[in-house]
Amino acid sequence: MEYRFEQVSVEPFTTPKSSELNGHRDIITRYAAQGFEYAGWIPVQQGPSGKILKLDLVFAQK
């Protein structure tokens, strides 16, 4: 089984308690077109309050 990882950054809103993930749907669609399945995500960077700032989307291909 082959795995691929794509890192996505979480973009902060103007208020400190909110944020938005952008671009993840395009990435998932692109990998699906190549025969990969979305397998999950892994946090790779967190802020001091514990908010996730960056994550890896994980894709698998049999």
Beta strands, then each sheet from edge to edge (+ up, - down):
strand 1: 2-12
strand 2: 19-21
strand 3: 37-46
strand 4: 52-61
sheet 1: 2+ 1- 4+ 3-
end
